[in-house]
Amino acid sequence: MAQIERIGKYTITEVIGRGAMGIVYKAFDPNIRRTVAIKTIRLDGGEDERAGAMLARFKNEAQAAGRLSHPGIVAVYEYGEEAGLAYIAMEYIQGNSLREYFARGTRFGEADAVSTMTQLLEALSYAHEQGVWHRDIKPSNLIVMRSGKLKIADFGIARIDSSNLTQTGYVMGTPGYMAPEQYMGGAVDWRADLFSAGVVMYELLTGVKPFAGTVESAAYKVCHDNPLPPSQVRRDSPIAEAYDAVIARAIAKKPVERFESANAFRSALLDAHAAPVSATLSEETIITEAARPMKIEPTNPGSASNPPTPTGGRTATTTPPPGWDPALLKQIEGHFARFVGPVAKVMVRRAGRRTLDVDELYAILAHELDSEEQRKAFMATRSAPSGARVGAAAAAAPRTGPSAEAALTAEKIEAAQFRLATYIGPIAKVLVKKAAAQTASSERFYLLLAENLSDADRARFLKEVGAGASSGRPR
């Protein structure tokens, strides 16, 4: 498919994903001045049954997610058809799916596993109350944002209380995460989501899938086998036996034996945890994950200019690498944080272990940014002489950009925290602190905070803090 510049009112800025039937774009809504994701699918699928089914699911996603407005669910703004394409405009999310975390071997501590599950169950409870059952809860459909908040994506096979998209006898879902009744083609209700959520919880706590294997093997295990209790799986990090009963009930073979609701599941989980639960994942988990996907590899591991990356703990990525001027690294971290947030410290120091050259360090970091626009903006902060070595303590500090009138001040931060707290409560303090660390621009600061709110609340919040008169999308 040829590159297009506009879909509907949306200006396309880049391609962020491709599939067999369509493309996902990053785009900009000029009316509301916000970045969106545009998911497309071709309308010219002909008589192909698979193409027809995919289009039906596509429309179902727009209908299902479009009727939901919750901070834990990716928002759908619009469905349309144009130039041979059907498209959905939705919330643009920056983060990683749980599938990416699992694929990279990330180990979730108990507190983060419980935080993830409570967020998931809160969002499911809301969806179920609106008559929507997702029916494909799995790690790749659960997105962890940089703020540590979780969002559910992809309602393509959701069941709406008035929908007849799927009928009894038609199997839809993902092997290993589907409930037994989905495999058997029987009647499916909200309790299928609770089963899938129980499978995700098992994987969060243990690091392994309870129903692994081929499609056929996973299907048999889901319908007939019970996995080992989580407390008997991870010997390196003991898991409280209290969670065994919670998971066993969630993944019971018969729907009637599971929790009666997502709220009941959540309450049982909180009772088993018996400790305060954070509304977000820990910064340590988010930073560790975001620091992993460095694309550049040492050309000569172990050499003086490419020292091997130490392993075995956080100190490998948070202590200054040898040979660098800590003050210079701190300056670079400050500017890189404008684009990636608090993970900048880890990413800069990890990159610093791969080179002793300032120009190369900037190139490595720029390679990690999402768009050419961001890469150019970050490279513009490089003001030291070309080829300067890291030991040059007198290297000039990168220049900052926001004008004086748009600068972020302590008064603006305090006022924004007060306003945000009226929408989301005490967690506002944490989100404000993180956002303030990412930018020196008050406009971008407000937009970063607004990302944590629903559409309606986002507009009200931005109006209350006086944003938008001169602001654009986050850069």
C-alpha positions as CSV (number, residue, x, y, z in Angstrom):
1,M,0.0,0.0,0.0
2,A,1.4,3.4,-1.0
3,Q,2.3,5.9,1.7
4,I,-0.6,8.3,2.4
5,E,-0.4,11.7,3.9
6,R,-3.9,12.1,5.4
7,I,-6.9,10.0,6.5
8,G,-10.0,11.9,7.1
9,K,-9.0,15.0,9.2
10,Y,-5.9,13.3,10.5
11,T,-2.4,14.1,9.2
12,I,-0.2,11.0,9.0
13,T,3.2,11.4,10.6
14,E,4.7,7.9,10.4
15,V,4.0,4.2,10.1
16,I,4.1,2.3,13.4
17,G,2.9,-1.1,12.4
18,R,2.0,-3.3,9.4
19,G,-0.2,-6.3,9.1
20,A,-1.7,-8.6,6.4
21,M,-4.8,-6.5,6.0
22,G,-3.7,-3.0,6.8
23,I,-1.4,-0.5,8.4
24,V,-1.3,1.3,11.8
25,Y,-0.2,5.0,11.6
26,K,0.8,7.6,14.1
27,A,-1.2,10.8,13.2
28,F,-2.2,14.2,14.4
29,D,-5.7,15.6,15.0
30,P,-5.4,19.3,14.0
31,N,-8.8,20.2,15.6
32,I,-8.1,19.0,19.1
33,R,-4.3,19.1,18.6
34,R,-3.4,15.7,19.9
35,T,-1.5,12.7,18.6
36,V,-3.6,9.7,17.7
37,A,-3.1,6.2,16.4
38,I,-4.9,5.3,13.2
39,K,-5.6,1.6,12.6
40,T,-6.6,0.8,9.0
41,I,-7.9,-2.2,7.1
42,R,-8.6,-2.6,3.4
43,L,-12.2,-2.7,2.2
44,D,-11.3,-4.5,-1.0
45,G,-11.0,-7.9,0.6
46,G,-13.4,-9.3,-2.1
47,E,-15.3,-12.5,-1.3
48,D,-12.5,-13.9,0.9
49,E,-14.2,-15.2,4.0
50,R,-11.2,-14.4,6.2
51,A,-11.2,-10.8,4.9
52,G,-14.9,-10.4,5.7
53,A,-14.4,-11.8,9.2
54,M,-11.5,-9.4,9.8
55,L,-13.6,-6.4,8.7
56,A,-16.4,-7.5,10.9
57,R,-14.0,-7.7,13.9
58,F,-12.6,-4.3,13.0
59,K,-16.0,-2.7,13.1
60,N,-16.8,-4.6,16.3
61,E,-13.7,-3.2,17.9
62,A,-14.8,0.4,17.1
63,Q,-18.3,-0.3,18.5
64,A,-17.1,-2.1,21.7
65,A,-14.2,0.1,22.7
66,G,-16.0,3.2,21.4
67,R,-18.7,2.9,24.1
68,L,-16.1,2.6,26.9
69,S,-14.5,5.6,28.6
70,H,-12.1,4.5,31.3
71,P,-8.4,5.4,32.0
72,G,-7.5,1.7,31.9
73,I,-8.9,1.1,28.4
74,V,-7.4,2.5,25.1
75,A,-9.9,5.1,23.9
76,V,-11.5,4.9,20.5
77,Y,-12.3,8.3,19.0
78,E,-13.8,7.6,15.6
79,Y,-14.6,5.0,12.9
80,G,-14.7,5.9,9.3
81,E,-14.3,4.7,5.7
82,E,-12.3,6.5,3.0
83,A,-10.3,5.8,-0.2
84,G,-10.8,2.0,0.1
85,L,-9.9,1.9,3.8
86,A,-11.8,1.4,7.0
87,Y,-10.1,3.2,9.9
88,I,-10.3,3.6,13.6
89,A,-8.8,6.7,15.3
90,M,-7.7,5.8,18.8
91,E,-5.6,7.0,21.7
92,Y,-1.9,6.9,21.0
93,I,-0.1,5.0,23.7
94,Q,3.6,5.1,24.5
95,G,4.7,2.0,26.4
96,N,5.4,-1.8,26.2
97,S,3.0,-4.7,26.1
98,L,3.2,-7.3,28.9
99,R,4.2,-9.8,26.1
100,E,7.3,-7.7,25.5
101,Y,8.1,-7.8,29.2
102,F,7.7,-11.6,29.3
103,A,9.7,-12.1,26.1
104,R,12.6,-10.3,27.6
105,G,12.6,-12.3,30.8
106,T,11.4,-9.4,33.0
107,R,10.7,-10.8,36.5
108,F,7.8,-9.0,38.2
109,G,8.0,-8.6,41.9
110,E,4.9,-9.4,44.0
111,A,4.0,-5.7,44.4
112,D,4.2,-5.1,40.6
113,A,2.2,-8.2,39.8
114,V,-0.6,-7.2,42.2
115,S,-0.6,-3.6,40.9
116,T,-0.9,-4.9,37.3
117,M,-3.7,-7.2,38.2
118,T,-5.7,-4.7,40.2
119,Q,-5.5,-2.2,37.3
120,L,-6.6,-4.9,34.8
121,L,-9.5,-6.0,37.0
122,E,-10.7,-2.5,37.6
123,A,-10.8,-1.9,33.8
124,L,-12.6,-5.2,33.2
125,S,-15.1,-4.5,35.9
126,Y,-16.0,-1.2,34.2
127,A,-16.2,-2.9,30.7
128,H,-18.4,-5.7,32.1
129,E,-20.7,-3.2,33.7
130,Q,-21.2,-1.6,30.3
131,G,-22.1,-5.0,28.8
132,V,-18.8,-5.5,27.0
133,W,-16.7,-8.7,27.4
134,H,-13.3,-8.6,25.8
135,R,-12.7,-12.3,25.3
136,D,-9.1,-12.0,24.3
137,I,-7.3,-10.9,27.4
138,K,-3.6,-11.8,26.9
139,P,-0.2,-10.1,27.5
140,S,0.0,-8.6,24.0
141,N,-3.3,-6.7,24.6
142,L,-2.1,-5.2,27.9
143,I,0.0,-2.1,27.5
144,V,2.1,-0.6,30.3
145,M,2.6,3.1,29.8
146,R,5.7,5.0,30.9
147,S,3.7,6.3,33.8
148,G,3.3,2.8,35.1
149,K,-0.4,2.7,34.3
150,L,-2.0,-0.3,32.5
151,K,-4.3,-0.1,29.5
152,I,-6.4,-2.8,27.8
153,A,-6.2,-2.7,24.0
154,D,-7.8,-4.6,21.0
155,F,-11.5,-5.2,21.5
156,G,-11.7,-6.9,18.1
157,I,-13.5,-10.0,19.3
158,A,-15.3,-8.5,22.2
159,R,-18.9,-9.5,22.9
160,I,-21.4,-6.6,23.2
161,D,-24.7,-7.3,24.9
162,S,-26.5,-6.4,21.7
163,S,-23.9,-7.9,19.3
164,N,-24.4,-11.0,17.1
165,L,-20.8,-10.9,15.7
166,T,-20.1,-14.4,17.1
167,Q,-22.4,-17.3,17.7
168,T,-22.3,-20.4,19.8
169,G,-20.1,-23.0,18.1
170,Y,-17.6,-20.5,16.7
171,V,-14.1,-20.5,18.4
172,M,-12.4,-17.1,18.9
173,G,-9.5,-16.2,21.2
174,T,-5.8,-17.0,21.8
175,P,-4.6,-20.5,22.6
176,G,-3.4,-20.8,26.2
177,Y,-5.4,-17.8,27.4
178,M,-8.9,-18.8,26.2
179,A,-11.3,-20.2,28.8
180,P,-12.5,-23.9,28.3
181,E,-15.9,-22.8,27.1
182,Q,-14.3,-20.8,24.3
183,Y,-12.5,-23.9,23.1
184,M,-15.6,-25.9,23.2
185,G,-17.7,-23.4,21.3
186,G,-20.2,-22.9,24.1
187,A,-21.8,-19.9,25.5
188,V,-19.3,-17.3,26.7
189,D,-19.8,-14.5,29.1
190,W,-17.7,-12.1,31.3
191,R,-16.2,-15.0,33.2
192,A,-14.1,-15.9,30.2
193,D,-12.2,-12.6,30.8
194,L,-11.7,-13.6,34.5
195,F,-10.2,-17.0,33.4
196,S,-7.8,-15.2,31.0
197,A,-6.9,-12.7,33.7
198,G,-6.1,-15.6,36.0
199,V,-3.7,-17.0,33.4
200,V,-2.0,-13.6,33.1
201,M,-1.7,-13.4,36.9
202,Y,-0.1,-16.9,37.0
203,E,2.5,-15.7,34.4
204,L,3.2,-12.5,36.3
205,L,3.9,-14.3,39.5
206,T,5.8,-17.3,38.1
207,G,7.3,-16.2,34.8
208,V,5.9,-19.2,33.0
209,K,2.6,-20.0,31.2
210,P,0.2,-22.4,33.1
211,F,-1.0,-23.9,29.8
212,A,2.0,-24.0,27.5
213,G,2.7,-26.1,24.4
214,T,1.4,-26.4,20.9
215,V,-2.1,-25.2,20.0
216,E,-3.5,-28.7,20.5
217,S,-1.6,-29.3,23.7
218,A,-2.6,-26.0,25.2
219,A,-6.2,-26.6,24.4
220,Y,-6.1,-30.0,26.1
221,K,-4.4,-28.6,29.2
222,V,-6.9,-25.7,29.5
223,C,-9.9,-28.1,29.3
224,H,-8.6,-31.0,31.4
225,D,-5.4,-30.2,33.4
226,N,-4.7,-28.1,36.4
227,P,-1.3,-26.4,36.5
228,L,1.1,-26.5,39.5
229,P,0.1,-23.9,42.2
230,P,2.3,-20.8,41.7
231,S,3.9,-21.3,45.1
232,Q,5.4,-24.5,43.8
233,V,6.8,-23.0,40.6
234,R,9.3,-20.3,41.5
235,R,11.9,-21.6,44.0
236,D,14.2,-18.6,43.5
237,S,11.6,-16.1,44.7
238,P,9.0,-17.6,47.1
239,I,5.3,-16.9,46.2
240,A,2.8,-16.7,49.0
241,E,0.5,-19.7,49.1
242,A,-2.4,-17.3,49.5
243,Y,-2.3,-16.5,45.8
244,D,-2.7,-20.2,44.9
245,A,-6.4,-20.2,45.9
246,V,-7.1,-17.0,44.1
247,I,-5.6,-18.2,40.8
248,A,-7.2,-21.6,41.2
249,R,-10.6,-20.1,41.4
250,A,-10.0,-17.7,38.6
251,I,-9.0,-20.5,36.2
252,A,-11.6,-23.0,37.3
253,K,-12.8,-25.1,34.4
254,K,-16.5,-24.3,34.9
255,P,-17.6,-20.6,34.7
256,V,-19.9,-21.1,37.7
257,E,-16.9,-22.0,39.9
258,R,-15.0,-18.8,39.1
259,F,-15.3,-15.4,40.7
260,E,-18.8,-13.9,40.1
261,S,-17.2,-10.6,39.0
262,A,-14.0,-8.8,38.3
263,N,-14.5,-6.9,41.5
264,A,-14.8,-10.1,43.5
265,F,-11.6,-11.3,41.9
266,R,-9.9,-8.0,42.8
267,S,-11.1,-8.2,46.4
268,A,-9.8,-11.7,46.8
269,L,-6.4,-10.6,45.4
270,L,-6.2,-7.7,47.7
271,D,-7.0,-9.9,50.7
272,A,-4.2,-12.3,49.7
273,H,-1.7,-9.5,49.3
274,A,-2.6,-8.0,52.6
275,A,-0.6,-4.8,52.0
276,P,-1.0,-1.4,50.3
277,V,-1.1,-1.6,46.5
278,S,0.4,1.0,44.2
279,A,-1.8,2.5,41.5
280,T,1.2,2.2,39.1
281,L,4.0,-0.3,38.4
282,S,7.3,0.6,40.1
283,E,9.7,2.9,38.4
284,E,12.4,0.2,38.8
285,T,10.5,-2.2,36.6
286,I,9.6,0.4,34.0
287,I,13.2,1.7,33.9
288,T,14.7,-1.7,33.6
289,E,12.3,-2.6,30.8
290,A,12.8,0.6,28.8
291,A,16.5,0.3,29.1
292,R,16.6,-3.1,27.4
293,P,15.9,-2.5,23.7
294,M,19.2,-0.7,22.8
295,K,19.5,-1.6,19.1
296,I,23.2,-1.0,18.7
297,E,25.7,-3.8,19.6
298,P,29.4,-3.5,20.5
299,T,31.6,-4.1,17.5
300,N,34.4,-5.4,19.6
301,P,33.1,-6.6,23.0
302,G,35.5,-6.2,25.9
303,S,37.7,-3.5,24.2
304,A,38.6,-0.3,25.8
305,S,36.1,1.7,23.8
306,N,33.4,-1.0,24.1
307,P,33.5,-2.3,27.7
308,P,31.2,-5.3,28.3
309,T,28.0,-4.4,30.0
310,P,28.0,-5.7,33.6
311,T,25.2,-7.9,34.8
312,G,23.5,-8.8,38.0
313,G,21.7,-5.8,39.3
314,R,20.5,-2.2,38.8
315,T,24.0,-0.8,39.6
316,A,25.0,-1.9,36.1
317,T,22.8,0.8,34.6
318,T,22.6,3.5,37.3
319,T,26.2,4.0,38.2
320,P,28.2,6.3,35.9
321,P,30.3,4.2,33.3
322,P,34.0,4.5,33.7
323,G,35.8,7.2,31.7
324,W,32.9,9.7,31.5
325,D,32.6,13.0,33.2
326,P,29.5,12.6,35.5
327,A,28.5,16.2,35.1
328,L,28.4,15.9,31.3
329,L,26.4,12.7,31.5
330,K,23.9,14.4,33.9
331,Q,23.5,17.2,31.3
332,I,22.8,14.7,28.5
333,E,20.4,12.8,30.8
334,G,18.4,15.9,31.5
335,H,17.9,16.6,27.8
336,F,17.2,13.0,26.8
337,A,14.6,12.9,29.6
338,R,12.5,15.4,27.7
339,F,11.8,12.7,25.2
340,V,11.8,9.4,27.2
341,G,11.1,10.5,30.8
342,P,12.9,9.1,33.9
343,V,14.3,6.1,32.0
344,A,16.8,8.6,30.5
345,K,19.3,8.0,33.3
346,V,19.5,4.2,32.7
347,M,19.5,4.5,28.9
348,V,22.3,7.2,28.8
349,R,24.5,5.2,31.2
350,R,23.9,2.0,29.4
351,A,24.9,3.6,26.1
352,G,27.9,5.2,27.8
353,R,29.3,1.7,28.3
354,R,29.4,1.2,24.5
355,T,31.4,4.2,23.5
356,L,33.8,6.9,24.9
357,D,32.9,9.4,22.2
358,V,30.2,12.1,22.8
359,D,29.0,12.2,19.1
360,E,28.6,8.5,19.1
361,L,26.7,8.5,22.4
362,Y,24.3,11.0,21.0
363,A,23.8,8.9,17.8
364,I,23.1,5.8,19.9
365,L,20.5,7.6,22.0
366,A,18.9,9.3,19.1
367,H,18.4,5.9,17.5
368,E,16.1,5.0,20.4
369,L,13.6,7.8,19.8
370,D,10.3,7.3,18.2
371,S,10.4,9.7,15.3
372,E,12.7,11.7,13.1
373,E,11.3,14.9,14.6
374,Q,12.4,13.8,18.1
375,R,15.8,12.6,16.9
376,K,16.5,16.0,15.3
377,A,15.3,17.9,18.4
378,F,17.5,15.8,20.7
379,M,20.6,16.1,18.4
380,A,20.1,19.8,18.4
381,T,20.9,19.8,22.2
382,R,24.4,18.6,21.3
383,S,26.7,21.7,21.7
384,A,30.0,20.2,22.6
385,P,32.7,20.3,19.8
386,S,32.5,17.4,17.4
387,G,34.6,14.5,18.4
388,A,35.1,15.7,22.0
389,R,36.2,13.0,24.4
390,V,34.3,12.2,27.5
391,G,37.0,13.4,29.8
392,A,36.5,17.0,28.7
393,A,34.9,18.4,31.8
394,A,34.7,21.8,30.1
395,A,32.4,20.5,27.4
396,A,29.7,23.0,26.8
397,A,26.3,22.2,28.3
398,P,23.5,21.4,25.8
399,R,21.2,24.4,25.3
400,T,17.6,24.5,26.5
401,G,14.7,25.5,24.3
402,P,11.5,26.7,26.0
403,S,10.9,30.4,26.0
404,A,10.7,32.3,29.3
405,E,7.0,32.7,29.2
406,A,6.5,28.9,28.5
407,A,8.9,27.8,31.2
408,L,7.8,25.4,33.9
409,T,7.8,26.9,37.3
410,A,7.3,25.6,40.9
411,E,4.0,27.5,41.1
412,K,2.7,25.9,37.9
413,I,3.7,22.5,39.1
414,E,1.9,23.0,42.4
415,A,-1.2,24.3,40.7
416,A,-1.3,21.4,38.2
417,Q,-0.9,18.9,41.0
418,F,-3.9,20.4,42.8
419,R,-6.0,20.3,39.7
420,L,-5.0,16.8,38.7
421,A,-5.7,15.4,42.1
422,T,-9.3,16.4,41.8
423,Y,-9.5,13.8,39.0
424,I,-7.3,10.9,40.1
425,G,-6.5,11.5,43.7
426,P,-3.2,11.2,45.6
427,I,-1.4,9.5,42.7
428,A,-1.3,12.9,41.1
429,K,1.7,13.8,43.1
430,V,3.7,10.9,41.6
431,L,2.6,11.7,38.0
432,V,3.4,15.4,38.4
433,K,6.8,14.6,39.6
434,K,7.5,12.3,36.7
435,A,6.2,14.7,34.1
436,A,8.2,17.6,35.5
437,A,11.3,15.5,35.2
438,Q,10.6,15.1,31.4
439,T,10.3,18.7,30.3
440,A,11.0,22.3,31.1
441,S,8.1,23.5,29.0
442,S,4.8,24.2,30.9
443,E,2.7,23.4,27.8
444,R,4.3,19.9,27.3
445,F,4.1,19.3,31.0
446,Y,0.3,19.9,31.0
447,L,-0.1,17.6,28.0
448,L,1.9,14.8,29.6
449,L,-0.3,15.0,32.7
450,A,-3.5,15.0,30.5
451,E,-2.4,11.7,29.0
452,N,-3.5,10.0,32.2
453,L,-7.1,11.2,31.9
454,S,-10.2,10.2,29.9
455,D,-11.2,12.4,26.9
456,A,-13.7,14.5,28.7
457,D,-11.5,14.9,31.8
458,R,-8.5,15.7,29.6
459,A,-10.2,18.6,27.9
460,R,-11.5,20.0,31.2
461,F,-8.1,19.7,32.9
462,L,-6.2,21.4,30.0
463,K,-8.8,24.3,30.1
464,E,-8.4,24.6,33.9
465,V,-4.6,24.9,33.8
466,G,-4.8,27.3,30.8
467,A,-3.1,25.0,28.3
468,G,-3.7,25.0,24.6
469,A,-3.5,28.6,23.6
470,S,0.0,28.2,22.3
471,S,0.6,24.5,22.7
472,G,0.8,21.7,20.2
473,R,1.2,18.0,20.6
474,P,3.9,16.7,22.9
475,R,7.3,16.9,21.2
